């Protein structure tokens, strides 16, 4: 009885403090991941005050309960990942379909950027190209040593997939599902869209304390700010229970947000309590180092990658990425003295600016 009275008294004090101090913080809590996690711990404190066993009464997330353990076999993937991995079991991944595998198109620009970058040619030894159709796989084997064929029953991913069409969305979610399986196999990864040019080694720019780091369409200047606009085209994920749980949750959440692609769903779920419960350390990558056509990096001395985002249509992307390649080549040929006297700017985007004109 005395224990019960002490708990009631403590609960009363807690409620009074929450009313006068906690309510003004509601808006802040909805925006700050650290405070969201604090909010969750407060809820656990309520359970203790009410005499409940926290672990015994904690609700199991529905996405974890309903996710069925699929029986899909990916023969040969483990061997390819093992051969391509770095000593810490990290691989670089990209996906390719027939439309982007044609000669003198996207895959050629992507691979050539490693050769033209600053000392990053060796990273090709750790690149695995995930071919989504037979044509892409055949072209991959002509160009690269680590190719994996990922088929989807009843779906043809060979043709160009236009932004936000049904087949485009299916291809994006197939990618999320596959990346989760890579994490479950114990491999960390850098995933890069094929319409990204690589210039420098990105690893020194990654936060060693983060579980998952993702590029941005728009960057607020704060790596932990959930108001950053993520872009799933460039992601660094460490293999651990938190990232595996997150990719499961992300994939399952597509059912709650039909018609949205992966990064829009991420924007929806990043404030959810289930997301907070996972405990994922999420960071957003600075567009100064990981730029794109949405927000171009203004410093060629520091940029690591350039993404043809905020752009629709293969031909528009190709024309502007070729400008990027020419500008980078010009920059590389300049002497240190010339770089001090004459600053080089990106000419792109040009054609991509017409993507959303009516």
C-alpha angles and dihedrals in degrees: 000000000000090000090051092051091050090052093048091048091049091047091051092052090046092053093050091051091047093053097050100033109020103050096066088056096058094097092047091048091055091059106037119074094202092052091045088057089049089052089055092051089051089055089053088052090056089054091053092049089053090053098249125142101245099210094041095053100036113123114244108232110256092226089060093047096049100041105106119215100245120216096217111142121213101194115199096013096106091053093048093048091048092052094046099041127109118236090271092053095257122145135182114232136191134168127228136189131185095265092058094038097065116119116276093013137099103319091052093052091046096051093041091056089067089055093047096044128094107279096320101116089103089064088074086073087067098043121110117190113210107210115205096196141020096261091053091047093051092050091046092056089054092054108029142029101224112060128152126191113222111186128187116207113243095004129102112205094173100101125070109280113219119221115280096358117136094258091046091055091047090052092050093051092045086058093052091050092050094048090053089056091051089054091049089055088060099256125130115209149193106217115201129181111234091241090070123101115214119213107160140016106279097197097085088057095056122101107244092208097054126096096203131017122188136185122245138227086203124016122204094200095254117094094207097045111119090205088075111111106237126216116201092205092092120034136158112200128178116214108246139117093273096055092044091051090046094052090049090051093045092051094046091048091068087079091059092049107041117188095025125111124230101273093046089052089049088054088054099046101039090088095044121116091233089058091050091048091059089065093219115174099222124186131181119221121240113248088219087075101021104038135168143174090277090061114004120214107245097202120070088183091068109024116119102180140008121206127201091223126144084045134107128198129045096244094052091050092048095050094050095042089053088056088051090051092050093048092049091049090051091049093050092052094054119099119238089253092052091050089057093050100039123036117208120220130193114256092202141121099058111123090032090061086070093057098099101032113124 
